[in-house]
Amino acid sequence: MGVSGCGKSTIAELLAARIGGVFVDGDALHPQANIDKMARGEPLDDADRLPWLRRVGGVFRRGAAEDAAELSAPCVIACSALKRRYRDLIAAEAGGRVEFLYLQGSRDVLLRRMAQRTRHFMPLSLLDSQLASLEEPAPDETAVTLSVDLTPEQIVAAFLASLQG
């Protein structure tokens, strides 16, 4: 979890491969109206996010296949989950414990990363609204915070080590 440009998809894909899980890009779970709104440079509000957050939690519960009765492999979803209430909703919809990995980075690093991306709908102009909305995980949440300054391999290794500890 984290703001745009923090490496969510890269890390989630690598993590899923390491644990034999299923990777799901949370962006693919957005309704088209949300993607269109963000592409126009308009931040999403809570009403926009609610159906998406429920869908993310449902995918955790059922797995990547919408028609699956239950999860057959660990599911790793790249999702912003910017606020605590969003993370709480995802966990509630998932029907169980969800471990969050918060990828923390400076505005400058995130902007540089976003500027290097191609074919992504999220414009640079929305980073500040995401940073303003971000509520970093509290100590009582099931979340691990790691710096985006680490390599993807280091992030995945540190996250997996934290789960074992």
Secondary structure as GFF3:
##gff-version 3
##sequence-region A 1 165
A	DSSP	alpha_helix	8	19	.	.	.	ID=ss1
A	DSSP	beta_strand	22	25	.	.	.	ID=ss2
A	DSSP	three_ten_helix	26	29	.	.	.	ID=ss3
A	DSSP	alpha_helix	32	39	.	.	.	ID=ss4
A	DSSP	alpha_helix	46	62	.	.	.	ID=ss5
A	DSSP	beta_strand	75	78	.	.	.	ID=ss6
A	DSSP	alpha_helix	84	94	.	.	.	ID=ss7
A	DSSP	beta_strand	100	104	.	.	.	ID=ss8
A	DSSP	alpha_helix	107	116	.	.	.	ID=ss9
A	DSSP	three_ten_helix	124	126	.	.	.	ID=ss10
A	DSSP	alpha_helix	127	133	.	.	.	ID=ss11
A	DSSP	beta_strand	143	147	.	.	.	ID=ss12
A	DSSP	alpha_helix	152	164	.	.	.	ID=ss13
###
